[in-house]
Amino acid sequence: MVDGFLQENGVISRNMGDAIAFCPPLIITEAQIDALVDAFERSLDAALPQVLR
């Protein structure tokens, strides 16, 4: 469920049971990490209404 929202926000990830693994580039800046975390937060916020049904 969250994986779809992550893709919409430009984040590549994979499901590992009850965990989510991010697939960032090998070389990444602090600003890009901040953008990744922001996109993850937006994705969780978008998925929350579906979880609360």
N, CA, C and O atoms as a printed pandas DataFrame, in Angstrom:
     atom_number atom_name residue_name chain_id  residue_number  x_coord  y_coord  z_coord
0              1         N          MET        A               1    0.830   -1.190    0.000
1              2        CA          MET        A               1    0.000    0.000    0.000
2              3         C          MET        A               1    0.872    1.251    0.000
3              4         O          MET        A               1    0.719    2.097   -0.881
4              5         N          VAL        A               2    1.763    1.387    0.944
5              6        CA          VAL        A               2    2.614    2.565    1.024
6              7         C          VAL        A               2    3.575    2.607   -0.165
7              8         O          VAL        A               2    3.972    3.685   -0.606
8              9         N          ASP        A               3    3.954    1.420   -0.689
9             10        CA          ASP        A               3    4.886    1.377   -1.811
10            11         C          ASP        A               3    4.378    2.184   -2.994
11            12         O          ASP        A               3    5.159    2.872   -3.650
12            13         N          GLY        A               4    3.090    2.112   -3.276
13            14        CA          GLY        A               4    2.516    2.885   -4.377
14            15         C          GLY        A               4    2.646    4.380   -4.147
15            16         O          GLY        A               4    2.987    5.125   -5.066
16            17         N          PHE        A               5    2.377    4.821   -2.935
17            18        CA          PHE        A               5    2.516    6.239   -2.605
18            19         C          PHE        A               5    3.982    6.660   -2.658
19            20         O          PHE        A               5    4.290    7.779   -3.068
20            21         N          LEU        A               6    4.887    5.772   -2.245
21            22        CA          LEU        A               6    6.310    6.087   -2.322
22            23         C          LEU        A               6    6.741    6.278   -3.773
23            24         O          LEU        A               6    7.479    7.213   -4.084
24            25         N          GLN        A               7    6.284    5.400   -4.659
25            26        CA          GLN        A               7    6.624    5.539   -6.075
26            27         C          GLN        A               7    6.087    6.845   -6.638
27            28         O          GLN        A               7    6.771    7.518   -7.410
28            29         N          GLU        A               8    4.875    7.206   -6.260
29            30        CA          GLU        A               8    4.296    8.477   -6.713
30            31         C          GLU        A               8    5.136    9.666   -6.254
31            32         O          GLU        A               8    5.185   10.693   -6.931
32            33         N          ASN        A               9    5.791    9.529   -5.115
33            34        CA          ASN        A               9    6.628   10.601   -4.576
34            35         C          ASN        A               9    8.089   10.452   -4.989
35            36         O          ASN        A               9    8.948   11.164   -4.469
36            37         N          GLY        A              10    8.386    9.534   -5.921
37            38        CA          GLY        A              10    9.725    9.397   -6.464
38            39         C          GLY        A              10   10.706    8.611   -5.618
39            40         O          GLY        A              10   11.918    8.749   -5.786
40            41         N          VAL        A              11   10.196    7.783   -4.705
41            42        CA          VAL        A              11   11.069    7.002   -3.824
42            43         C          VAL        A              11   11.033    5.538   -4.257
43            44         O          VAL        A              11    9.960    4.952   -4.399
44            45         N          ILE        A              12   12.202    4.958   -4.463
45            46        CA          ILE        A              12   12.296    3.538   -4.775
46            47         C          ILE        A              12   12.463    2.795   -3.453
47            48         O          ILE        A              12   13.337    3.119   -2.648
48            49         N          SER        A              13   11.617    1.800   -3.246
49            50        CA          SER        A              13   11.667    1.045   -1.992
50            51         C          SER        A              13   11.275   -0.399   -2.259
51            52         O          SER        A              13   10.836   -0.751   -3.354
52            53         N          ARG        A              14   11.444   -1.225   -1.237
53            54        CA          ARG        A              14   10.960   -2.597   -1.328
54            55         C          ARG        A              14   10.432   -3.015    0.034
55            56         O          ARG        A              14   10.899   -2.555    1.075
56            57         N          ASN        A              15    9.462   -3.886   -0.005
57            58        CA          ASN        A              15    8.836   -4.388    1.201
58            59         C          ASN        A              15    9.645   -5.569    1.714
59            60         O          ASN        A              15    9.989   -6.476    0.956
60            61         N          MET        A              16    9.944   -5.550    3.000
61            62        CA          MET        A              16   10.695   -6.643    3.628
62            63         C          MET        A              16    9.916   -7.133    4.844
63            64         O          MET        A              16   10.334   -6.935    5.985
64            65         N          GLY        A              17    8.791   -7.768    4.588
65            66        CA          GLY        A              17    7.951   -8.235    5.686
66            67         C          GLY        A              17    7.290   -7.063    6.372
67            68         O          GLY        A              17    6.437   -6.399    5.782
68            69         N          ASP        A              18    7.671   -6.798    7.613
69            70        CA          ASP        A              18    7.080   -5.681    8.346
70            71         C          ASP        A              18    7.996   -4.457    8.352
71            72         O          ASP        A              18    7.877   -3.589    9.216
72            73         N          ALA        A              19    8.911   -4.395    7.382
73            74        CA          ALA        A              19    9.832   -3.263    7.264
74            75         C          ALA        A              19    9.845   -2.751    5.823
75            76         O          ALA        A              19    9.463   -3.466    4.896
76            77         N          ILE        A              20   10.282   -1.528    5.652
77            78        CA          ILE        A              20   10.430   -0.937    4.327
78            79         C          ILE        A              20   11.909   -0.631    4.129
79            80         O          ILE        A              20   12.540   -0.003    4.979
80            81         N          ALA        A              21   12.456   -1.077    3.003
81            82        CA          ALA        A              21   13.857   -0.792    2.678
82            83         C          ALA        A              21   13.887    0.262    1.588
83            84         O          ALA        A              21   13.213    0.130    0.566
84            85         N          PHE        A              22   14.665    1.301    1.805
85            86        CA          PHE        A              22   14.850    2.336    0.800
86            87         C          PHE        A              22   16.009    1.931   -0.097
87            88         O          PHE        A              22   16.912    1.212    0.333
88            89         N          CYS        A              23   15.985    2.386   -1.323
89            90        CA          CYS        A              23   17.037    2.076   -2.288
90            91         C          CYS        A              23   17.633    3.377   -2.826
91            92         O          CYS        A              23   17.451    3.702   -4.000
92            93         N          PRO        A              24   18.343    4.122   -1.977
93            94        CA          PRO        A              24   18.933    5.378   -2.429
94            95         C          PRO        A              24   20.178    5.110   -3.271
95            96         O          PRO        A              24   20.706    3.998   -3.259
96            97         N          PRO        A              25   20.645    6.113   -3.994
97            98        CA          PRO        A              25   21.895    5.934   -4.729
98            99         C          PRO        A              25   23.062    5.738   -3.761
99           100         O          PRO        A              25   22.967    6.100   -2.588
100          101         N          LEU        A              26   24.152    5.171   -4.248
101          102        CA          LEU        A              26   25.313    4.936   -3.388
102          103         C          LEU        A              26   25.936    6.235   -2.904
103          104         O          LEU        A              26   26.474    6.296   -1.799
104          105         N          ILE        A              27   25.866    7.268   -3.726
105          106        CA          ILE        A              27   26.366    8.586   -3.338
106          107         C          ILE        A              27   25.141    9.486   -3.202
107          108         O          ILE        A              27   24.411    9.705   -4.168
108          109         N          ILE        A              28   24.922   10.007   -1.992
109          110        CA          ILE        A              28   23.726   10.801   -1.725
110          111         C          ILE        A              28   24.112   11.963   -0.796
111          112         O          ILE        A              28   24.932   11.812    0.109
112          113         N          THR        A              29   23.503   13.109   -1.046
113          114        CA          THR        A              29   23.791   14.277   -0.224
114          115         C          THR        A              29   22.815   14.345    0.945
115          116         O          THR        A              29   21.785   13.672    0.959
116          117         N          GLU        A              30   23.161   15.163    1.911
117          118        CA          GLU        A              30   22.264   15.347    3.057
118          119         C          GLU        A              30   20.930   15.933    2.614
119          120         O          GLU        A              30   19.884   15.565    3.149
120          121         N          ALA        A              31   20.956   16.840    1.642
121          122        CA          ALA        A              31   19.717   17.428    1.130
122          123         C          ALA        A              31   18.847   16.363    0.463
123          124         O          ALA        A              31   17.623   16.402    0.586
124          125         N          GLN        A              32   19.462   15.419   -0.236
125          126        CA          GLN        A              32   18.698   14.342   -0.868
126          127         C          GLN        A              32   18.107   13.399    0.181
127          128         O          GLN        A              32   17.002   12.886    0.002
128          129         N          ILE        A              33   18.827   13.174    1.260
129          130        CA          ILE        A              33   18.292   12.353    2.353
130          131         C          ILE        A              33   17.082   13.057    2.982
131          132         O          ILE        A              33   16.072   12.418    3.277
132          133         N          ASP        A              34   17.191   14.354    3.181
133          134        CA          ASP        A              34   16.059   15.124    3.707
134          135         C          ASP        A              34   14.851   15.013    2.781
135          136         O          ASP        A              34   13.723   14.858    3.249
136          137         N          ALA        A              35   15.081   15.092    1.474
137          138        CA          ALA        A              35   13.992   14.969    0.500
138          139         C          ALA        A              35   13.380   13.573    0.553
139          140         O          ALA        A              35   12.164   13.426    0.428
140          141         N          LEU        A              36   14.214   12.541    0.738
141          142        CA          LEU        A              36   13.731   11.167    0.853
142          143         C          LEU        A              36   12.830   11.014    2.070
143          144         O          LEU        A              36   11.754   10.422    1.983
144          145         N          VAL        A              37   13.270   11.546    3.200
145          146        CA          VAL        A              37   12.480   11.453    4.433
146          147         C          VAL        A              37   11.175   12.251    4.288
147          148         O          VAL        A              37   10.127   11.802    4.752
148          149         N          ASP        A              38   11.227   13.409    3.659
149          150        CA          ASP        A              38   10.011   14.198    3.428
150          151         C          ASP        A              38    9.024   13.435    2.541
151          152         O          ASP        A              38    7.822   13.430    2.810
152          153         N          ALA        A              39    9.528   12.794    1.489
153          154        CA          ALA        A              39    8.662   12.012    0.598
154          155         C          ALA        A              39    8.072   10.820    1.342
155          156         O          ALA        A              39    6.912   10.470    1.123
156          157         N          PHE        A              40    8.849   10.196    2.213
157          158        CA          PHE        A              40    8.349    9.087    3.018
158          159         C          PHE        A              40    7.227    9.557    3.935
159          160         O          PHE        A              40    6.209    8.879    4.077
160          161         N          GLU        A              41    7.415   10.711    4.551
161          162        CA          GLU        A              41    6.380   11.273    5.426
162          163         C          GLU        A              41    5.102   11.576    4.643
163          164         O          GLU        A              41    4.003   11.267    5.105
164          165         N          ARG        A              42    5.241   12.178    3.464
165          166        CA          ARG        A              42    4.062   12.462    2.627
166          167         C          ARG        A              42    3.338   11.172    2.251
167          168         O          ARG        A              42    2.108   11.125    2.235
168          169         N          SER        A              43    4.108   10.128    1.950
169          170        CA          SER        A              43    3.522    8.845    1.568
170          171         C          SER        A              43    2.768    8.213    2.725
171          172         O          SER        A              43    1.676    7.679    2.533
172          173         N          LEU        A              44    3.334    8.266    3.919
173          174        CA          LEU        A              44    2.638    7.735    5.095
174          175         C          LEU        A              44    1.359    8.512    5.371
175          176         O          LEU        A              44    0.327    7.921    5.690
176          177         N          ASP        A              45    1.423    9.834    5.250
177          178        CA          ASP        A              45    0.234   10.661    5.454
178          179         C          ASP        A              45   -0.852   10.320    4.435
179          180         O          ASP        A              45   -2.037   10.311    4.768
180          181         N          ALA        A              46   -0.450   10.041    3.195
181          182        CA          ALA        A              46   -1.423    9.688    2.154
182          183         C          ALA        A              46   -2.036    8.317    2.404
183          184         O          ALA        A              46   -3.205    8.102    2.083
184          185         N          ALA        A              47   -1.273    7.386    2.971
185          186        CA          ALA        A              47   -1.764    6.030    3.214
186          187         C          ALA        A              47   -2.609    5.920    4.477
187          188         O          ALA        A              47   -3.412    4.994    4.601
188          189         N          LEU        A              48   -2.445    6.836    5.401
189          190        CA          LEU        A              48   -3.132    6.750    6.694
190          191         C          LEU        A              48   -4.654    6.606    6.585
191          192         O          LEU        A              48   -5.221    5.765    7.283
192          193         N          PRO        A              49   -5.340    7.385    5.742
193          194        CA          PRO        A              49   -6.792    7.198    5.655
194          195         C          PRO        A              49   -7.220    5.796    5.249
195          196         O          PRO        A              49   -8.264    5.315    5.691
196          197         N          GLN        A              50   -6.426    5.134    4.411
197          198        CA          GLN        A              50   -6.769    3.774    4.000
198          199         C          GLN        A              50   -6.575    2.789    5.158
199          200         O          GLN        A              50   -7.313    1.811    5.275
200          201         N          VAL        A              51   -5.594    3.047    5.999
201          202        CA          VAL        A              51   -5.326    2.175    7.138
202          203         C          VAL        A              51   -6.408    2.322    8.202
203          204         O          VAL        A              51   -6.756    1.350    8.873
204          205         N          LEU        A              52   -6.936    3.523    8.358
205          206        CA          LEU        A              52   -7.920    3.796    9.399
206          207         C          LEU        A              52   -9.338    3.384    9.031
207          208         O          LEU        A              52  -10.247    3.533    9.848
208          209         N          ARG        A              53   -9.545    2.880    7.852
209          210        CA          ARG        A              53  -10.906    2.444    7.450
210          211         C          ARG        A              53  -11.376    1.303    8.259
211          212         O          ARG        A              53  -12.488    0.817    8.054
